[in-house]
Amino acid sequence: MAKMTLAGNSINTKGNLPSVGSVAPDFSLVKTDLSELTLASEKGKRIVLNIFPSLDTSVCATSVRTFNKLAAAEMDNTIVLAISKDLPFAHARFCTAEGIDKVIPLSAFRDHA
């Protein structure tokens, strides 16, 4: 369990947070075209994981917009994966409506691990 502060209140997480620089375990997530992307398939690239609950919340939508702008700044050999439990169709709808084209939206709806 890890301790963090939310709105000035100390809270505990369920489980431990990964340490800075730790290696993420492989995963398989669903792209908007329903194909799958694995972490192993992106080996050799620097990967930024933007993980959030849902695009239908203002804070999460803002984070995806922000990462899209940052990713547009030509980060060599770096990709940004925008990951949530939203269905791939919701990712496609949001990205089309918002002009999100520099991050890779991915859904974790099939894999709960």
N, C-alpha and C positions, 0 to 999 in steps of 0.2 A: 504494500500500500504506500502511496506517495502523498505527501501533503502539498497543498497549493492554496493560494488565496483567490477567492472569488468575491468581488464586491466588498472587499475588506474583511471577509469572513474566512477563517481557516477551514478547509474541507479536505477530506481524504478521497483518493481515487480508489476504484476497484482494481486491484493488481498494481504492478509497478510500471512506471513510465520508462521508456528506453533511455539509455544514457546517450549523451552526445557522442556521435561517431560510431555508435553500434551498428552492426550489420542487420538489415531487415531480413526476415525470413522470406522465402519465395512465396508468391501468391499468384492467383489467377483471377482477374477481374474482367468485367464485360464492357466493351466499348459501345458507342452509340449505334454502330452497324451490327451489333450482336456478336461480333467476333471477340476473341479473348486476348488479353495482354497479360503476360507473366513478367514478373520482375526479372527472371533469368533471361528473357528475350531482349532486355534492354542493357545487358551486361556491358560494361565499359563506358557507360554514360553516367554523368552526374544526374541524380534524380532527386527532385524536390517533391515530397509527398504533402499535398494539401488535403487533409482529411477533415471532413465536416459531417454533421448529421443530415442536413437537407438543404437543397437549393432554395426551398420555399421559406427560408428564414432570412431576414435582412442581413444579419452578420455573416452568414455563410455565403450568400450571394455576393456580398461585398468582397469577401476574401477571394472568391474566384475571379471577380473583375480585376482586383489588384494583382493577383498572380498573372493574369493574362497580360496586363500592361508590363509587368516586370519581365515576363518571358519574351515579350516583343522586343526587348532591349538586347537581343542577340547574345544570349549567354552561350558561349561556345560549349558544345558537347553536353548541354544541360537540357533536360525535359522536366516539365511540371505535370504531375499527375493529380487531377482533381477528383477525389474519391469520396463517394457517399453511398448510402443504401438506397438512394433514389433509383427508380427504374431507368434504364438507358433512354427510354422515350422522353422522360422528364429532363435528362441531361441534354438531349438533342433539342428539345423545345427551348430550354433556357439559353443554350449556347447560340442557337439561331437568332432568337429574339434580342440577345445582348451583344451579338457580334463577337462572341468568344471563339477565337481561332488559333490561339497560341498555346493553350494548355490541352492536355488529353483528358477528357472527362471519362471517368470509369465508375461502374456500378459494382458494389459488393453484394448485390441482392441474392446471388447464387451461393456464395461462400461466406459462412458466418464465422469462420476461423480467423 
